[in-house]
Amino acid sequence: MDIIANRKIFLLIAAAIVVTAIGIIATFGLRFGIDFTGGSLTEVSYEVSPDKAAVEEVVATLGLTSASVRESVDEAGNDSYLIRTRDLSESERLELSSAATELGTGGEVSRFTSIGPVIGQELRDKAVWAIGGVLLVIILYVAYAFAGIGTPVRSWTYGGITILVLMHDILIPTAVMSLLGLFLGAEIDVLFVMALLAVLGYSVNDTIVIFDRVREQLVANRTEHRVEREEAGIVMADVTYTLDKPYTELVASAVSQSMARSINTSVTTIVSLVALYFIGGDVTQTFALVLLAGVVAGTYSSICIASPLVVAYAKWRGVDVDSVQTTKTI
């Protein structure tokens, strides 16, 4: 299927996915871990674990409000429970540890983590700044790299569309994380931010490779006409580029030439992430799942959204994308 010729279909699919993702996030929200909200995380491991209800009853008896209990597996492969509470004092920590380890058989505290609310807020702010900084650097780089190529759209357009595509790629794994939080109690932590940054890097690489192929097509299929003139002793040059083929045809050719490379790279990455999900530990499972969703979203956006969006934008600006175009630079 010609992706550029059928761009309306792919862009409508992308719009439906984005609206659905936003709806999921807005409806179910996100469960932030203690990395961002502050609090304590106690992991209690057992040789023979008790019922989850018994652990929840102990937590409630101690008066620890807004606490959550989630089943897990510790690093040694034993059944365990992750008890997330507000920031505990030393006496409260000892009471919780003593009460929880008495349940089941062979109970012991295998991990305890405490983060204050100030540090949690600082981590959240830094995460936002990190993602924002990455997006800013990307748009500046793309605009610079594509400057002066004489296309029907400006270089800044490629940078702006790259950012729009990346927003799509961030929303999908975030919506997945919202569903994981709803059904499995998964919480957003620093690993989730690392996964998002990895998705950004992966997706922008794929998108820029395709855009760079578009640039090659534009440069290889244009005729330059230069007319020099002198004004106030300064020699000026009017340079006109005439495209030998329609803009849609050039973009479609670039996408077609890059598609196999993008799909092969994505399949290789997906295989690795699936192996990490099933073979890796409990800590990396959510990380692998978020990355998996991001890679799938990034592959679709690079092939089926970025280039069609450039063509759609050019047509919206009044460019006849289905005929030979003339662009001018001085």
Buried (B, 14 or more C-beta within 10 A) or exposed (E): EEBBBEBEEBBEEBEEBBEEBEEBBEEBEBBBBBBBBBBBBBBBBBEEBBEEEBBBBBBEEBEBEEBBBBEBBBEEEBBBBBBBBBBBEEEBBEBBBEBBBEBBEEBBBBBBEBBEBEBBEEBBEEBEEBBEEBBEEBBEBBBEBBEEBBBBBBBBBBBBBBBBBBEBBBBBBBBBBBEBBBEBBBBBBEBBBBBBBBBBBBBBEBBBBBBBBBBBBBEEBBEEEEEEEEEEEEEEEEBBBBBEBBBBBBBBBBBBBBBEEBEEBBEEBBEBBEEBBEEEEEEBBBBBBBBBBBBBBBBBBBBBBBBBBBBBBBBEEEBEBEEBBEBEEE
